[in-house]
């Protein structure tokens, strides 16, 4: 039986980042510290790049790989590729795994453990969801298969109008498919954009030929062996593919009967050091809760940027250091349908779910700016808004969209304002008009 100082469960970006942080830090300090990374895939890659794979802008696993296996191994990380995690014995500190290539089972021992098992795509319990032609945008092999089978003029239904859903719709449209997006809520990108900005993106999607149906339900998928049609709010519509982009859920079923403390929806609870309720056991990435910076409440934000930050903290703390996570401020950026989208902090939707009463205020660049530098006056095509907590007048969120890359021009500035608890007055002093 092999024994390691640190075993990391999950070979996604968060798991690889934790392994890299622990191995590189121990190497820098010339400390002997063995690390094992268990992955059910053969490489570490960016799942956010899968729509680009569908659009054939990238074509291979190498094109979207991050934390190359060769680099991890040079740092001394033992990379167990294509291994399934069968069970974890926290009392004996053993992990049981199975080699997916030869079915061989083995156990490895750990002194410390980082859980980075990520998330699984949500698939609504609708009839026909198991037919051929139904996909999720989570795994390389599925995205690659969809890219190969998708042909111009074929009809695709994208279920869910979040960032991944809109990126997937954009990718399929770019390779010539007839694309329809359905969203159960009244607005697309509802957790990311306020209604006014959401309407703008919807109009841009429709201007390139994507059909967007909000307030629409998927009642079922029909076909003999493969997808032939879908029932949308009672209406039967022909389709060749159905792609579910309705979010993810923590991949923690294996720990359901363990002593690991979890939220009702399955995310693992952690403290500011990313440690679970068990000593020397950490959890990071999509499988773990994180603290929101503004409200200091636990939230589930399955974002790559947060996954890497929390993973780095856990990897360093596993060495015995004492680094704390101050809380997350959401940062999301996308480019779809010729439109740049930047959203950060709390949207009014998420703020409401966390108990805040907010006001959304429109923002524009003043031509009588306190700053006379011309760059501050450039993003005039950009639509911007700020989300303000009514009780404290504190800015808690910021959103901007437009055709210019400068939609994210103010992000660093606004991030600093949110961190210091600033108000609308702070952005007005920077030459922005608020109404």
SENUDO-583151 format. One record per residue (C-alpha): chain; x, y, z; residue in one letter. Coordinates in steps of 0.25 Angstrom, whole numbers, plus 5000, padded with zeros to 4 digits. Each point is the difference from the previous one (the first is absolute). Layout:
N
SITE   mol     c1     c2     c3   type
SITE     A      X      Y      Z      A
...
***
This chain:
435
SITE   mol     c1     c2     c3   type
SITE     A   5000   5000   5000      X
SITE     A   5005   5014   4996      X
SITE     A   5000   5011   5011      X
SITE     A   5000   5015   4997      X
SITE     A   5000   5012   5009      X
SITE     A   4989   5006   4991      X
SITE     A   4990   4993   4991      X
SITE     A   4991   5009   4992      X
SITE     A   4987   4994   4995      X
SITE     A   4996   5006   4986      X
SITE     A   5008   5004   4988      X
SITE     A   4993   5012   4996      X
SITE     A   5005   5014   5000      X
SITE     A   4999   5001   5015      X
SITE     A   5006   4987   5003      X
SITE     A   5012   5003   4991      X
SITE     A   5002   5014   5006      X
SITE     A   5000   4994   5014      X
SITE     A   5010   4990   4996      X
SITE     A   5009   5010   4993      X
SITE     A   4999   5010   5012      X
SITE     A   5004   4989   5010      X
SITE     A   5011   4994   4991      X
SITE     A   5006   5013   4996      X
SITE     A   5000   5006   5014      X
SITE     A   5006   4988   5006      X
SITE     A   5011   4999   4989      X
SITE     A   5003   5015   5002      X
SITE     A   5002   4997   5015      X
SITE     A   5008   4988   4997      X
SITE     A   4990   4992   5008      X
SITE     A   4997   4985   4997      X
SITE     A   4985   5000   4998      X
SITE     A   4994   4989   4991      X
SITE     A   4987   5004   4992      X
SITE     A   4990   4991   4993      X
SITE     A   4990   5005   4990      X
SITE     A   4988   4990   4997      X
SITE     A   4993   5003   4987      X
SITE     A   4989   4992   4992      X
SITE     A   5005   5007   4987      X
SITE     A   5014   5000   4993      X
SITE     A   5003   5015   5000      X
SITE     A   4996   5013   5008      X
SITE     A   4992   5009   4991      X
SITE     A   4991   5013   5000      X
SITE     A   4986   4996   5000      X
SITE     A   4996   5014   4996      X
SITE     A   5007   4998   4987      X
SITE     A   4991   4989   4996      X
SITE     A   4991   5009   4992      X
SITE     A   5012   5004   4991      X
SITE     A   5002   4985   4998      X
SITE     A   4986   4999   4995      X
SITE     A   5002   5012   4991      X
SITE     A   5013   4993   4995      X
SITE     A   5008   5012   5004      X
SITE     A   5009   4990   5007      X
SITE     A   5000   4986   4996      X
SITE     A   5008   4991   5010      X
SITE     A   5002   4998   5015      X
SITE     A   5014   5006   5000      X
SITE     A   4994   5013   4995      X
SITE     A   4992   5002   5012      X
SITE     A   5009   4993   5010      X
SITE     A   5005   5008   5013      X
SITE     A   5010   4995   5010      X
SITE     A   5007   4990   4990      X
SITE     A   5002   4986   5006      X
SITE     A   5015   5001   4997      X
SITE     A   5001   5013   5008      X
SITE     A   4993   4994   5012      X
SITE     A   5009   4988   4999      X
SITE     A   5012   5008   5000      X
SITE     A   4996   5006   5013      X
SITE     A   4999   4986   5006      X
SITE     A   4985   4999   4999      X
SITE     A   4995   4985   4998      X
SITE     A   4989   5001   4990      X
SITE     A   4990   4989   5000      X
SITE     A   4993   5002   4987      X
SITE     A   4987   4993   4996      X
SITE     A   4998   4995   5014      X
SITE     A   4986   5000   5006      X
SITE     A   4999   5003   5015      X
SITE     A   4992   4988   5006      X
SITE     A   5000   5004   5015      X
SITE     A   5007   5008   5011      X
SITE     A   5003   4994   5014      X
SITE     A   5002   5013   5009      X
SITE     A   5003   4991   5012      X
SITE     A   5011   4992   4994      X
SITE     A   5004   5011   4990      X
SITE     A   4999   4992   4988      X
SITE     A   4994   5002   4986      X
SITE     A   4996   4989   4991      X
SITE     A   5001   5002   4985      X
SITE     A   4998   4992   4987      X
SITE     A   5008   5001   4988      X
SITE     A   4990   5003   4988      X
SITE     A   5009   4994   4990      X
SITE     A   5003   4986   5006      X
SITE     A   4989   5000   5012      X
SITE     A   5011   4997   5010      X
SITE     A   4996   5005   5014      X
SITE     A   5010   5005   5010      X
SITE     A   5001   5009   5013      X
SITE     A   5009   5011   5003      X
SITE     A   5002   5007   5014      X
SITE     A   5000   5014   5003      X
SITE     A   5004   5009   5012      X
SITE     A   4993   5012   4994      X
SITE     A   4988   5001   4990      X
SITE     A   4995   5010   4991      X
SITE     A   4986   4997   4994      X
SITE     A   4999   5006   4986      X
SITE     A   4990   4991   4993      X
SITE     A   4993   5012   4993      X
SITE     A   4986   5000   4995      X
SITE     A   4990   4992   4991      X
SITE     A   4991   5006   4990      X
SITE     A   4985   5001   5004      X
SITE     A   4991   4993   4991      X
SITE     A   4985   5002   5002      X
SITE     A   4992   4988   5002      X
SITE     A   4992   5001   4987      X
SITE     A   4996   4989   4991      X
SITE     A   5010   4996   4989      X
SITE     A   5012   5006   5007      X
SITE     A   5008   4987   4998      X
SITE     A   4998   5000   4985      X
SITE     A   5012   5001   4990      X
SITE     A   5002   5015   4996      X
SITE     A   4998   5005   5014      X
SITE     A   5013   5007   5005      X
SITE     A   5006   5008   5012      X
SITE     A   5011   5009   4999      X
SITE     A   5009   4995   5011      X
SITE     A   5009   4989   4994      X
SITE     A   5010   5001   4989      X
SITE     A   4996   4987   4993      X
SITE     A   4985   5004   4999      X
SITE     A   5003   5014   4995      X
SITE     A   5010   4994   4990      X
SITE     A   4989   4990   4995      X
SITE     A   4990   5011   4999      X
SITE     A   5009   5008   4992      X
SITE     A   5002   4989   4990      X
SITE     A   4986   4996   4998      X
SITE     A   4995   5015   4999      X
SITE     A   4997   5004   4986      X
SITE     A   4995   5013   4993      X
SITE     A   4985   5001   5000      X
SITE     A   4998   4990   5011      X
SITE     A   4991   5004   5011      X
SITE     A   5006   5001   5014      X
SITE     A   4992   5003   5013      X
SITE     A   5008   5007   5012      X
SITE     A   4993   4998   5013      X
SITE     A   5005   5011   5010      X
SITE     A   5004   5015   4997      X
SITE     A   5011   5002   5009      X
SITE     A   5014   5003   4995      X
SITE     A   5003   4985   4996      X
SITE     A   4987   4999   4993      X
SITE     A   5002   5013   4992      X
SITE     A   5014   4997   4997      X
SITE     A   4996   4986   4995      X
SITE     A   4988   5006   4991      X
SITE     A   5011   5010   4995      X
SITE     A   5009   4989   4996      X
SITE     A   4989   4992   4993      X
SITE     A   4995   5012   4993      X
SITE     A   5014   5003   4995      X
SITE     A   5002   4986   4993      X
SITE     A   4986   5002   4993      X
SITE     A   4990   4993   5009      X
SITE     A   4986   5005   5002      X
SITE     A   5000   5003   5015      X
SITE     A   4989   5002   5010      X
SITE     A   5002   5004   5015      X
SITE     A   4990   4997   5010      X
SITE     A   5000   5006   5014      X
SITE     A   4989   4997   5011      X
SITE     A   5003   5014   5006      X
SITE     A   4995   5013   4994      X
SITE     A   5014   5005   4997      X
SITE     A   5012   4994   4994      X
SITE     A   5013   5001   5008      X
SITE     A   4991   5003   5012      X
SITE     A   5010   4997   5011      X
SITE     A   5011   5008   4993      X
SITE     A   4993   5012   4994      X
SITE     A   4989   5010   5003      X
SITE     A   4987   4999   4991      X
SITE     A   5004   5013   4992      X
SITE     A   5014   4994   4997      X
SITE     A   4994   4986   4998      X
SITE     A   4991   5005   4989      X
SITE     A   5011   5006   4992      X
SITE     A   5008   4987   5000      X
SITE     A   4987   4993   4996      X
SITE     A   4998   5010   4988      X
SITE     A   5014   4997   4996      X
SITE     A   4998   4985   5000      X
SITE     A   4987   5002   4992      X
SITE     A   5007   5009   4990      X
SITE     A   5010   4989   4996      X
SITE     A   4988   4990   4998      X
SITE     A   5000   4993   5014      X
SITE     A   4985   4998   5005      X
SITE     A   4999   5003   5014      X
SITE     A   4988   4995   5008      X
SITE     A   4999   5006   5014      X
SITE     A   4989   4995   5010      X
SITE     A   5000   4987   4992      X
SITE     A   5000   4986   5006      X
SITE     A   5006   4987   4994      X
SITE     A   4989   4990   5002      X
SITE     A   5007   4988   4994      X
SITE     A   5009   4995   4989      X
SITE     A   4995   4991   4989      X
SITE     A   5006   4990   4991      X
SITE     A   5001   4985   4997      X
SITE     A   5015   4998   5003      X
SITE     A   5005   5014   4998      X
SITE     A   4995   5014   5002      X
SITE     A   4989   5004   4990      X
SITE     A   4992   5010   5007      X
SITE     A   4998   5008   5013      X
SITE     A   4987   5005   5007      X
SITE     A   5002   5014   5003      X
SITE     A   4988   5006   5009      X
SITE     A   4991   4990   4994      X
SITE     A   5005   5002   4985      X
SITE     A   5007   4989   4992      X
SITE     A   5012   5005   4993      X
SITE     A   5010   4992   4992      X
SITE     A   5015   4999   5004      X
SITE     A   5012   4992   4997      X
SITE     A   5007   5003   5013      X
SITE     A   4997   5004   5014      X
SITE     A   5011   5007   5009      X
SITE     A   4997   5001   5015      X
SITE     A   5007   5013   5006      X
SITE     A   4992   5001   5012      X
SITE     A   5011   5001   5010      X
SITE     A   5008   4990   5009      X
SITE     A   4999   4993   5013      X
SITE     A   5011   4997   5010      X
SITE     A   5006   4986   4997      X
SITE     A   5000   4995   5014      X
SITE     A   4991   4988   5000      X
SITE     A   5012   4991   5004      X
SITE     A   5001   5008   5014      X
SITE     A   4985   4999   5003      X
SITE     A   5001   4990   5011      X
SITE     A   5013   5006   5005      X
SITE     A   5003   5009   5012      X
SITE     A   5003   5012   4990      X
SITE     A   4990   5011   5003      X
SITE     A   4992   5004   4988      X
SITE     A   4989   5010   4996      X
SITE     A   4987   4994   4996      X
SITE     A   5003   5002   4986      X
SITE     A   5012   4992   5001      X
SITE     A   5012   5010   5000      X
SITE     A   5010   4997   5011      X
SITE     A   5001   5011   5011      X
SITE     A   5014   5006   5002      X
SITE     A   5006   5011   5009      X
SITE     A   5009   5011   4996      X
SITE     A   5012   4991   4998      X
SITE     A   4991   4991   4991      X
SITE     A   5001   4989   5011      X
SITE     A   4988   4991   5002      X
SITE     A   4995   4996   5014      X
SITE     A   5011   4990   5000      X
SITE     A   5014   5004   5003      X
SITE     A   5009   4999   4988      X
SITE     A   4989   4998   4990      X
SITE     A   4997   5011   4991      X
SITE     A   4990   5003   4989      X
SITE     A   5001   5009   4988      X
SITE     A   4994   5004   4986      X
SITE     A   4986   4996   4996      X
SITE     A   4998   4990   5011      X
SITE     A   5001   5010   5011      X
SITE     A   4993   5012   5006      X
SITE     A   5008   5013   5000      X
SITE     A   4997   5013   5008      X
SITE     A   4994   5012   4993      X
SITE     A   5009   5012   5003      X
SITE     A   4988   5010   5001      X
SITE     A   4990   4992   5009      X
SITE     A   5010   4990   5006      X
SITE     A   4990   4989   4997      X
SITE     A   5004   4986   4994      X
SITE     A   4997   5000   4985      X
SITE     A   5002   4990   4989      X
SITE     A   5007   5006   4988      X
SITE     A   5005   4990   4990      X
SITE     A   5010   5010   4994      X
SITE     A   5014   4996   4995      X
SITE     A   5006   5013   5006      X
SITE     A   4995   4997   5014      X
SITE     A   5004   4985   4998      X
SITE     A   5014   5004   4998      X
SITE     A   5001   5010   5011      X
SITE     A   4994   4990   5010      X
SITE     A   5008   4989   4995      X
SITE     A   5013   5008   5001      X
SITE     A   4996   5003   5015      X
SITE     A   4997   4986   5003      X
SITE     A   5013   4995   4994      X
SITE     A   5009   5009   5008      X
SITE     A   4992   4998   5013      X
SITE     A   5002   4985   4998      X
SITE     A   5015   5003   5002      X
SITE     A   4997   5005   5013      X
SITE     A   4999   5015   4997      X
SITE     A   4989   5009   5004      X
SITE     A   4993   5007   4988      X
SITE     A   4986   5005   5001      X
SITE     A   4990   5003   4989      X
SITE     A   4994   5013   5002      X
SITE     A   4987   4997   4992      X
SITE     A   4996   5000   4986      X
SITE     A   4996   5011   4991      X
SITE     A   4995   4994   4987      X
SITE     A   5006   5004   4987      X
SITE     A   4995   4995   4987      X
SITE     A   5003   5005   4986      X
SITE     A   4995   4994   4987      X
SITE     A   4999   5004   4985      X
SITE     A   4988   4995   4992      X
SITE     A   4992   5005   4988      X
SITE     A   5010   5011   4998      X
SITE     A   4998   5005   5014      X
SITE     A   5010   5001   5012      X
SITE     A   4993   4997   5013      X
SITE     A   5006   5003   5014      X
SITE     A   4993   4997   5013      X
SITE     A   5006   5001   5014      X
SITE     A   4996   4999   5014      X
SITE     A   4985   4998   5003      X
SITE     A   4989   5001   4990      X
SITE     A   4987   5004   5006      X
SITE     A   4995   4986   4999      X
SITE     A   5011   4994   5008      X
SITE     A   5000   5012   5010      X
SITE     A   4985   4997   5002      X
SITE     A   5003   4985   5003      X
SITE     A   5010   5004   5010      X
SITE     A   4991   5010   5007      X
SITE     A   5004   5013   4995      X
SITE     A   4990   5010   4994      X
SITE     A   5007   5007   4988      X
SITE     A   4997   5011   4990      X
SITE     A   5006   4999   4986      X
SITE     A   5005   5014   4995      X
SITE     A   5004   5003   4985      X
SITE     A   5014   5005   4998      X
SITE     A   5006   5008   4989      X
SITE     A   5013   5007   4997      X
SITE     A   4999   5015   5002      X
SITE     A   5006   5009   4990      X
SITE     A   5003   5010   5011      X
SITE     A   5009   4989   5007      X
SITE     A   5008   5003   5012      X
SITE     A   5011   4993   4992      X
SITE     A   5003   5006   4987      X
SITE     A   5008   4988   4995      X
SITE     A   4993   4996   4987      X
SITE     A   5000   4985   5003      X
SITE     A   4990   5002   5011      X
SITE     A   4991   5006   4989      X
SITE     A   5001   4989   4990      X
SITE     A   4990   4990   5004      X
SITE     A   4988   5008   4996      X
SITE     A   4994   4989   4993      X
SITE     A   4999   4992   5013      X
SITE     A   4988   4998   5008      X
SITE     A   5004   4999   5015      X
SITE     A   4992   4999   5013      X
SITE     A   5004   4999   5015      X
SITE     A   4993   4992   5011      X
SITE     A   4998   5007   5013      X
SITE     A   4996   4995   5013      X
SITE     A   4988   5009   5005      X
SITE     A   5003   4999   5015      X
SITE     A   5015   5004   4999      X
SITE     A   5001   5007   4987      X
SITE     A   5012   4991   4997      X
SITE     A   5003   4995   4986      X
SITE     A   4999   4985   4999      X
SITE     A   5000   4998   4985      X
SITE     A   5004   5005   4987      X
SITE     A   4996   4996   4985      X
SITE     A   5003   5005   4987      X
SITE     A   4998   4996   4985      X
SITE     A   5004   5005   4987      X
SITE     A   5007   4998   4987      X
SITE     A   5013   5006   5005      X
SITE     A   5010   4991   5008      X
SITE     A   5000   5012   5010      X
SITE     A   4988   4995   5006      X
SITE     A   5009   4995   5011      X
SITE     A   5008   5013   5001      X
SITE     A   4994   5003   5014      X
SITE     A   5001   4986   5006      X
SITE     A   5012   5002   5009      X
SITE     A   4995   5013   5004      X
SITE     A   4987   4995   5004      X
SITE     A   5006   4988   5007      X
SITE     A   5008   5009   5009      X
SITE     A   4987   5008   5003      X
SITE     A   4993   4987   5004      X
SITE     A   5011   4995   5009      X
SITE     A   5001   5013   5007      X
SITE     A   4985   5002   5002      X
SITE     A   4999   5012   4990      X
SITE     A   4987   5007   4996      X
SITE     A   4995   5006   4987      X
SITE     A   5007   5013   5004      X
SITE     A   5013   4993   4997      X
SITE     A   4997   4997   4986      X
SITE     A   4994   5014   4998      X
SITE     A   5013   5006   5004      X
SITE     A   5007   4991   4989      X
SITE     A   4991   5007   4990      X
SITE     A   4989   4991   4998      X
SITE     A   4985   5004   5000      X
SITE     A   4990   4992   5008      X
SITE     A   4985   5000   4998      X
***
